[in-house]
Amino acid sequence: MISVVIPAYNEEHAVADTISGIKTAMADMGCDQFEILVVDDGSSDGTGDAAKKAGAKVMRKPQNIGYGHSLKIGIREATYDTIVITDADGTYPVDKIPELVKRYNEGFNMVVGARTGPHYRGSAIKGPLRLILKFLVEFATGRSIPDANSGLRVFSRIEAMTFFNQLSDGFSFTTSITLGYMLKKKYVSYIEIPYMERIGKSKVRTFRDSISTISLVFGAIVFYTPLKLFLLLSFLLLSIGCLSLLVGFIYLITTTIMFGIGCILVSLIIFSIGLLANFLRQIMISTEKE
């Protein structure tokens, strides 16, 4: 019993093929109890009609609010607990769904399709931004994360909804749910999948959405493991301070020495704030358990 949730915004030319592919995948895995929910995110074309004609249940939003917002609506309205999410633009190989579901049924909380191939690597701008994101999420979680924001994944409806207050309404939804599961010590598995060329025009605004995602990662670190962020900032300032002191004493530059002392003092203050933030986080956890 599976509910497949597809957020769609102006995907009239791709959504029907995506739905057809999902039906084939369900037949291949012998699943006769499933539903396909398409959340039309205020499309200005015939996305909703095309999805309905292809056999999906369609929920129409009067205005384009965002990818994550659409997923939350679809997940809330889903009939079954096993949720598969994918995109409507033809980039994700829906024939891999049976493999992801099989892995999920082995006891994982979430199974993610880790994208590979030239279409995933993308432009010269996307590459460095993706590396920064990968470093940040792995620093935050202390775990290897092959693909933090893949849009093809399987998880429990009930479990995912406990994270909704912390999840982004935009394209950062997938990154935020990855962080939530990882930082809550959930079992997350990755399966490599080919990422294909999209049909139609991308809705992602690379720089703006990347900055939004990075900001979200910092917010998640502060929320779940605040000491990590303060330790990183404290260490950076301490390193700058020690280097400044060394240069100042070698070349007898008073201002450099004073700058170094200032950096070291500020690093100690930041470390102390981190300890306080961590203490408050522990109090919050204790309160939640009670």
Buried (B, 14 or more C-beta within 10 A) or exposed (E): EBBBBBBBBBBBBBBBBBBEBBBEBBEEBEBEEBBBBBBBBBBEBBBBBBBBEBEBBBBBBEEBBBBBBBBBBBBEBBEBBBBBBBBBBBBBBBEBBBBBBEBBEEEBBBBBBBBBEEEBEBEEEBEEBBEBBBEBBBBBBEEEBBBBBBBBBBBBBEBBBEBBEBBBBBBBBBBBBBBBBBBEEBEBBBBEBBBBEBBBEEBEEEEEBBEBBBEBBEBBBBBBBBBBBBBBBBEEBBEBBBEBBEBBEEEEBEEBBEBBBBBBEBBBEBBEBBEEBBEEBEEEEEEEEE
